[in-house]
Every structure is written in structure tokens, then in C-alpha cells.
Amino acid sequence: MIKKPVLTVLGAIAVVLGAVWAGQGIGWLPGSSMTGDPTWLVIGLVALVAGAVLLYLSTRGRSWRNPNGPSGQF
């Protein structure tokens, strides 16, 4: 299982990169060949959402997997 600090770092990096890429895709961050390209807006939003999910998983309780196996078993 992946350790929570690793998920936190990867999530934070993905959120920051996603925000930068989305900003360049919108045209808010000029000076790059990505500026104004809607492709980078989409890529940035996907990276941002993926990073947010990783951050959410890293802040949940002990584990997001049930250590006792699937539910419904006795």
C-alpha cells in the first residue's frame, strides 16, 4: 500500500501543476507555447482533479481499503 505522505506529496504536485497548466491554457499565465491552448486547460483540469483526489485519499482515516476484506463476509 502507498504511504500517506507519498500520496500527499504527489497530490500537491499534481494540484500545482494542474493549476499552472490550466492557467496557461486559459491564457492567464503568458510566455509559453501552451498559453491560450485549450488542450492545456483540459490537461490541467484533469491533473488538478486527480491531485485533489490523491489529497483526499491521503487525509482519510487509517486506510481507504478495508483491512478485514470485502464487506458482506463474516
N, CA, C and O atoms as a GROMACS GRO file, in nm:
protein
  296
    1MET      N    1   0.084  -0.118   0.000
    1MET     CA    2   0.000   0.000   0.000
    1MET      C    3   0.089   0.125   0.000
    1MET      O    4   0.196   0.126   0.062
    2ILE      N    5   0.046   0.226  -0.068
    2ILE     CA    6   0.122   0.351  -0.076
    2ILE      C    7   0.105   0.428   0.055
    2ILE      O    8  -0.006   0.439   0.107
    3LYS      N    9   0.213   0.481   0.106
    3LYS     CA   10   0.211   0.557   0.231
    3LYS      C   11   0.144   0.692   0.211
    3LYS      O   12   0.151   0.751   0.103
    4LYS      N   13   0.080   0.741   0.316
    4LYS     CA   14   0.006   0.866   0.307
    4LYS      C   15   0.092   0.987   0.274
    4LYS      O   16   0.048   1.073   0.197
    5PRO      N   17   0.215   0.999   0.328
    5PRO     CA   18   0.296   1.115   0.288
    5PRO      C   19   0.328   1.118   0.138
    5PRO      O   20   0.337   1.225   0.078
    6VAL      N   21   0.343   1.001   0.079
    6VAL     CA   22   0.370   0.994  -0.066
    6VAL      C   23   0.247   1.043  -0.143
    6VAL      O   24   0.260   1.119  -0.239
    7LEU      N   25   0.128   0.999  -0.099
    7LEU     CA   26   0.005   1.046  -0.164
    7LEU      C   27  -0.011   1.197  -0.149
    7LEU      O   28  -0.053   1.266  -0.242
    8THR      N   29   0.024   1.248  -0.032
    8THR     CA   30   0.011   1.392  -0.007
    8THR      C   31   0.103   1.471  -0.099
    8THR      O   32   0.061   1.570  -0.159
    9VAL      N   33   0.227   1.428  -0.111
    9VAL     CA   34   0.324   1.499  -0.197
    9VAL      C   35   0.282   1.490  -0.343
    9VAL      O   36   0.283   1.590  -0.414
   10LEU      N   37   0.247   1.370  -0.389
   10LEU     CA   38   0.204   1.354  -0.529
   10LEU      C   39   0.078   1.434  -0.557
   10LEU      O   40   0.066   1.495  -0.664
   11GLY      N   41  -0.016   1.435  -0.463
   11GLY     CA   42  -0.138   1.512  -0.481
   11GLY      C   43  -0.111   1.661  -0.489
   11GLY      O   44  -0.168   1.731  -0.573
   12ALA      N   45  -0.024   1.709  -0.401
   12ALA     CA   46   0.008   1.853  -0.401
   12ALA      C   47   0.078   1.893  -0.531
   12ALA      O   48   0.048   1.998  -0.588
   13ILE      N   49   0.171   1.810  -0.576
   13ILE     CA   50   0.240   1.840  -0.703
   13ILE      C   51   0.141   1.842  -0.819
   13ILE      O   52   0.147   1.931  -0.904
   14ALA      N   53   0.050   1.745  -0.822
   14ALA     CA   54  -0.049   1.739  -0.930
   14ALA      C   55  -0.142   1.859  -0.928
   14ALA      O   56  -0.179   1.911  -1.033
   15VAL      N   57  -0.181   1.904  -0.808
   15VAL     CA   58  -0.269   2.022  -0.798
   15VAL      C   59  -0.197   2.146  -0.848
   15VAL      O   60  -0.254   2.225  -0.923
   16VAL      N   61  -0.072   2.164  -0.807
   16VAL     CA   62   0.003   2.284  -0.850
   16VAL      C   63   0.027   2.281  -1.001
   16VAL      O   64   0.003   2.380  -1.070
   17LEU      N   65   0.074   2.167  -1.053
   17LEU     CA   66   0.097   2.158  -1.198
   17LEU      C   67  -0.034   2.175  -1.275
   17LEU      O   68  -0.037   2.242  -1.378
   18GLY      N   69  -0.140   2.115  -1.225
   18GLY     CA   70  -0.269   2.128  -1.292
   18GLY      C   71  -0.316   2.272  -1.296
   18GLY      O   72  -0.369   2.318  -1.397
   19ALA      N   73  -0.296   2.343  -1.186
   19ALA     CA   74  -0.336   2.485  -1.182
   19ALA      C   75  -0.254   2.568  -1.280
   19ALA      O   76  -0.307   2.656  -1.348
   20VAL      N   77  -0.124   2.541  -1.286
   20VAL     CA   78  -0.037   2.615  -1.380
   20VAL      C   79  -0.076   2.584  -1.524
   20VAL      O   80  -0.090   2.675  -1.606
   21TRP      N   81  -0.095   2.457  -1.554
   21TRP     CA   82  -0.132   2.419  -1.691
   21TRP      C   83  -0.268   2.476  -1.730
   21TRP      O   84  -0.286   2.523  -1.842
   22ALA      N   85  -0.364   2.471  -1.638
   22ALA     CA   86  -0.496   2.528  -1.668
   22ALA      C   87  -0.484   2.680  -1.687
   22ALA      O   88  -0.547   2.736  -1.776
   23GLY      N   89  -0.405   2.744  -1.604
   23GLY     CA   90  -0.384   2.889  -1.618
   23GLY      C   91  -0.321   2.926  -1.751
   23GLY      O   92  -0.356   3.027  -1.811
   24GLN      N   93  -0.228   2.844  -1.795
   24GLN     CA   94  -0.167   2.870  -1.926
   24GLN      C   95  -0.267   2.841  -2.038
   24GLN      O   96  -0.271   2.913  -2.138
   25GLY      N   97  -0.347   2.738  -2.022
   25GLY     CA   98  -0.446   2.706  -2.124
   25GLY      C   99  -0.551   2.816  -2.140
   25GLY      O  100  -0.597   2.843  -2.250
   26ILE      N  101  -0.587   2.878  -2.028
   26ILE     CA  102  -0.684   2.988  -2.033
   26ILE      C  103  -0.620   3.116  -2.087
   26ILE      O  104  -0.686   3.200  -2.147
   27GLY      N  105  -0.489   3.128  -2.065
   27GLY     CA  106  -0.419   3.249  -2.108
   27GLY      C  107  -0.384   3.341  -1.993
   27GLY      O  108  -0.338   3.453  -2.015
   28TRP      N  109  -0.405   3.296  -1.868
   28TRP     CA  110  -0.373   3.378  -1.751
   28TRP      C  111  -0.223   3.386  -1.725
   28TRP      O  112  -0.176   3.483  -1.667
   29LEU      N  113  -0.149   3.284  -1.767
   29LEU     CA  114  -0.004   3.280  -1.747
   29LEU      C  115   0.065   3.286  -1.883
   29LEU      O  116   0.085   3.182  -1.946
   30PRO      N  117   0.101   3.405  -1.929
   30PRO     CA  118   0.160   3.419  -2.062
   30PRO      C  119   0.307   3.377  -2.064
   30PRO      O  120   0.368   3.353  -1.960
   31GLY      N  121   0.362   3.369  -2.184
   31GLY     CA  122   0.505   3.345  -2.202
   31GLY      C  123   0.541   3.202  -2.232
   31GLY      O  124   0.656   3.162  -2.214
   32SER      N  125   0.447   3.124  -2.278
   32SER     CA  126   0.475   2.984  -2.308
   32SER      C  127   0.401   2.946  -2.436
   32SER      O  128   0.305   3.012  -2.476
   33SER      N  129   0.447   2.838  -2.498
   33SER     CA  130   0.376   2.790  -2.616
   33SER      C  131   0.241   2.729  -2.577
   33SER      O  132   0.156   2.706  -2.664
   34MET      N  133   0.221   2.702  -2.449
   34MET     CA  134   0.094   2.647  -2.401
   34MET      C  135  -0.011   2.755  -2.378
   34MET      O  136  -0.129   2.725  -2.362
   35THR      N  137   0.031   2.881  -2.376
   35THR     CA  138  -0.059   2.990  -2.346
   35THR      C  139  -0.170   3.000  -2.452
   35THR      O  140  -0.143   3.007  -2.572
   36GLY      N  141  -0.293   2.999  -2.404
   36GLY     CA  142  -0.408   3.013  -2.492
   36GLY      C  143  -0.449   2.885  -2.563
   36GLY      O  144  -0.541   2.887  -2.645
   37ASP      N  145  -0.383   2.774  -2.534
   37ASP     CA  146  -0.415   2.646  -2.599
   37ASP      C  147  -0.515   2.571  -2.510
   37ASP      O  148  -0.480   2.531  -2.399
   38PRO      N  149  -0.638   2.551  -2.558
   38PRO     CA  150  -0.740   2.485  -2.476
   38PRO      C  151  -0.705   2.341  -2.437
   38PRO      O  152  -0.760   2.288  -2.340
   39THR      N  153  -0.615   2.279  -2.511
   39THR     CA  154  -0.572   2.144  -2.475
   39THR      C  155  -0.510   2.144  -2.336
   39THR      O  156  -0.534   2.052  -2.257
   40TRP      N  157  -0.430   2.247  -2.306
   40TRP     CA  158  -0.364   2.254  -2.175
   40TRP      C  159  -0.462   2.289  -2.064
   40TRP      O  160  -0.438   2.256  -1.948
   41LEU      N  161  -0.571   2.354  -2.098
   41LEU     CA  162  -0.676   2.376  -1.999
   41LEU      C  163  -0.735   2.242  -1.955
   41LEU      O  164  -0.752   2.218  -1.836
   42VAL      N  165  -0.765   2.157  -2.051
   42VAL     CA  166  -0.823   2.026  -2.019
   42VAL      C  167  -0.723   1.940  -1.942
   42VAL      O  168  -0.758   1.879  -1.841
   43ILE      N  169  -0.599   1.934  -1.990
   43ILE     CA  170  -0.496   1.856  -1.922
   43ILE      C  171  -0.477   1.907  -1.780
   43ILE      O  172  -0.464   1.828  -1.686
   44GLY      N  173  -0.475   2.038  -1.764
   44GLY     CA  174  -0.458   2.097  -1.631
   44GLY      C  175  -0.572   2.065  -1.538
   44GLY      O  176  -0.550   2.036  -1.420
   45LEU      N  177  -0.694   2.070  -1.589
   45LEU     CA  178  -0.809   2.039  -1.504
   45LEU      C  179  -0.809   1.892  -1.462
   45LEU      O  180  -0.844   1.860  -1.349
   46VAL      N  181  -0.771   1.804  -1.554
   46VAL     CA  182  -0.763   1.661  -1.520
   46VAL      C  183  -0.656   1.638  -1.413
   46VAL      O  184  -0.680   1.565  -1.317
   47ALA      N  185  -0.540   1.700  -1.429
   47ALA     CA  186  -0.433   1.686  -1.329
   47ALA      C  187  -0.475   1.745  -1.195
   47ALA      O  188  -0.445   1.688  -1.090
   48LEU      N  189  -0.544   1.858  -1.198
   48LEU     CA  190  -0.589   1.920  -1.075
   48LEU      C  191  -0.689   1.832  -1.000
   48LEU      O  192  -0.679   1.816  -0.878
   49VAL      N  193  -0.784   1.775  -1.071
   49VAL     CA  194  -0.882   1.686  -1.008
   49VAL      C  195  -0.814   1.560  -0.955
   49VAL      O  196  -0.845   1.515  -0.844
   50ALA      N  197  -0.723   1.502  -1.033
   50ALA     CA  198  -0.651   1.382  -0.987
   50ALA      C  199  -0.571   1.413  -0.861
   50ALA      O  200  -0.568   1.332  -0.768
   51GLY      N  201  -0.507   1.529  -0.857
   51GLY     CA  202  -0.433   1.568  -0.738
   51GLY      C  203  -0.523   1.589  -0.618
   51GLY      O  204  -0.488   1.553  -0.505
   52ALA      N  205  -0.640   1.646  -0.641
   52ALA     CA  206  -0.735   1.666  -0.531
   52ALA      C  207  -0.783   1.532  -0.476
   52ALA      O  208  -0.802   1.517  -0.356
   53VAL      N  209  -0.804   1.434  -0.564
   53VAL     CA  210  -0.844   1.301  -0.519
   53VAL      C  211  -0.733   1.238  -0.436
   53VAL      O  212  -0.760   1.177  -0.332
   54LEU      N  213  -0.609   1.250  -0.480
   54LEU     CA  214  -0.497   1.196  -0.404
   54LEU      C  215  -0.487   1.262  -0.267
   54LEU      O  216  -0.462   1.196  -0.167
   55LEU      N  217  -0.505   1.393  -0.263
   55LEU     CA  218  -0.501   1.463  -0.134
   55LEU      C  219  -0.614   1.417  -0.044
   55LEU      O  220  -0.595   1.401   0.077
   56TYR      N  221  -0.732   1.397  -0.100
   56TYR     CA  222  -0.844   1.349  -0.021
   56TYR      C  223  -0.815   1.210   0.036
   56TYR      O  224  -0.840   1.184   0.154
   57LEU      N  225  -0.762   1.121  -0.047
   57LEU     CA  226  -0.731   0.987  -0.001
   57LEU      C  227  -0.622   0.988   0.106
   57LEU      O  228  -0.622   0.904   0.196
   58SER      N  229  -0.531   1.082   0.096
   58SER     CA  230  -0.422   1.088   0.195
   58SER      C  231  -0.469   1.142   0.330
   58SER      O  232  -0.400   1.124   0.430
   59THR      N  233  -0.584   1.207   0.334
   59THR     CA  234  -0.632   1.264   0.460
   59THR      C  235  -0.740   1.179   0.526
   59THR      O  236  -0.783   1.210   0.637
   60ARG      N  237  -0.783   1.075   0.459
   60ARG     CA  238  -0.886   0.988   0.518
   60ARG      C  239  -0.830   0.912   0.636
   60ARG      O  240  -0.711   0.922   0.666
   61GLY      N  241  -0.913   0.834   0.701
   61GLY     CA  242  -0.875   0.757   0.819
   61GLY      C  243  -0.755   0.667   0.797
   61GLY      O  244  -0.669   0.696   0.713
   62ARG      N  245  -0.749   0.560   0.870
   62ARG     CA  246  -0.634   0.472   0.868
   62ARG      C  247  -0.603   0.419   0.728
   62ARG      O  248  -0.487   0.413   0.688
   63SER      N  249  -0.704   0.381   0.655
   63SER     CA  250  -0.684   0.328   0.521
   63SER      C  251  -0.814   0.341   0.444
   63SER      O  252  -0.921   0.338   0.505
   64TRP      N  253  -0.807   0.354   0.313
   64TRP     CA  254  -0.928   0.359   0.234
   64TRP      C  255  -0.969   0.218   0.192
   64TRP      O  256  -1.074   0.200   0.131
   65ARG      N  257  -0.888   0.120   0.222
   65ARG     CA  258  -0.923  -0.020   0.197
   65ARG      C  259  -0.960  -0.084   0.329
   65ARG      O  260  -0.901  -0.054   0.433
   66ASN      N  261  -1.056  -0.172   0.325
   66ASN     CA  262  -1.097  -0.243   0.445
   66ASN      C  263  -0.997  -0.354   0.473
   66ASN      O  264  -0.985  -0.448   0.394
   67PRO      N  265  -0.924  -0.346   0.585
   67PRO     CA  266  -0.823  -0.450   0.613
   67PRO      C  267  -0.884  -0.586   0.645
   67PRO      O  268  -0.813  -0.686   0.647
   68ASN      N  269  -1.017  -0.590   0.670
   68ASN     CA  270  -1.083  -0.716   0.702
   68ASN      C  271  -1.140  -0.785   0.578
   68ASN      O  272  -1.209  -0.886   0.591
   69GLY      N  273  -1.113  -0.734   0.461
   69GLY     CA  274  -1.164  -0.794   0.338
   69GLY      C  275  -1.290  -0.725   0.292
   69GLY      O  276  -1.333  -0.628   0.353
   70PRO      N  277  -1.350  -0.775   0.183
   70PRO     CA  278  -1.470  -0.712   0.129
   70PRO      C  279  -1.586  -0.722   0.227
   70PRO      O  280  -1.594  -0.815   0.307
   71SER      N  281  -1.677  -0.625   0.218
   71SER     CA  282  -1.793  -0.627   0.306
   71SER      C  283  -1.884  -0.743   0.270
   71SER      O  284  -1.883  -0.791   0.156
   72GLY      N  285  -1.962  -0.788   0.367
   72GLY     CA  286  -2.051  -0.898   0.343
   72GLY      C  287  -1.994  -1.032   0.386
   72GLY      O  288  -2.065  -1.132   0.386
   73GLN      N  289  -1.867  -1.035   0.420
   73GLN     CA  290  -1.807  -1.158   0.469
   73GLN      C  291  -1.815  -1.162   0.621
   73GLN      O  292  -1.809  -1.058   0.687
   74PHE      N  293  -1.829  -1.279   0.675
   74PHE     CA  294  -1.838  -1.292   0.821
   74PHE      C  295  -1.712  -1.350   0.878
   74PHE      O  296  -1.702  -1.369   0.999
   0.00000   0.00000   0.00000
